[in-house]
Amino acid sequence: MSTQKSINQNATRLGVCPHCQTTIASVDILIEYETGDGQPKVWTECPCCHEVVHPE
């Protein structure tokens, strides 16, 4: 049985986990911030391996 969260229809796909290649969605966001040049970035928790990552 998989422990991976299912991505609901309102969630936006952000990328994949750099460790296990699981899809990361907006529901997995822990922290949102902007870089010095105004670009938005996020830290997320991978729903599969539970690592805190920047989605790729």
C-alpha positions as CSV (number, residue, x, y, z in Angstrom):
1,M,0.0,0.0,0.0
2,S,1.4,3.4,-1.0
3,T,1.8,6.2,1.5
4,Q,2.1,8.8,-1.2
5,K,-0.6,11.5,-1.0
6,S,-2.8,11.7,-4.1
7,I,-2.7,15.0,-5.8
8,N,-6.1,16.6,-5.7
9,Q,-7.5,18.3,-8.8
10,N,-6.8,21.9,-7.4
11,A,-3.2,21.2,-6.7
12,T,-0.5,22.6,-9.0
13,R,2.3,20.4,-10.1
14,L,5.6,22.0,-9.0
15,G,8.1,19.5,-10.2
16,V,9.7,16.3,-8.9
17,C,11.7,15.3,-5.8
18,P,15.4,15.4,-6.6
19,H,15.9,12.3,-4.5
20,C,13.2,9.9,-5.5
21,Q,11.6,11.6,-8.6
22,T,8.1,11.6,-7.0
23,T,5.8,14.4,-8.3
24,I,5.7,17.4,-5.9
25,A,2.5,19.5,-5.9
26,S,1.4,22.7,-4.3
27,V,-0.2,20.9,-1.4
28,D,3.3,19.8,-0.4
29,I,4.6,23.4,0.1
30,L,6.2,24.1,3.5
31,I,7.7,27.6,2.8
32,E,7.3,30.1,0.0
33,Y,9.8,32.9,-0.5
34,E,11.3,35.2,-3.2
35,T,14.9,35.4,-4.2
36,G,16.8,38.6,-4.3
37,D,15.8,39.0,-8.0
38,G,12.1,38.6,-7.1
39,Q,11.8,35.0,-8.4
40,P,9.4,32.8,-6.3
41,K,10.8,29.7,-4.7
42,V,9.5,27.0,-2.4
43,W,10.6,24.4,0.0
44,T,8.4,21.3,0.0
45,E,8.1,18.0,1.7
46,C,8.2,15.0,-0.6
47,P,5.1,12.9,-0.1
48,C,7.1,9.7,-0.7
49,C,10.5,10.0,0.9
50,H,9.5,12.9,3.3
51,E,12.7,14.8,2.5
52,V,12.5,18.7,2.5
53,V,13.4,19.7,-1.0
54,H,13.4,22.3,-3.8
55,P,11.3,20.6,-6.5
56,E,13.1,20.2,-9.8
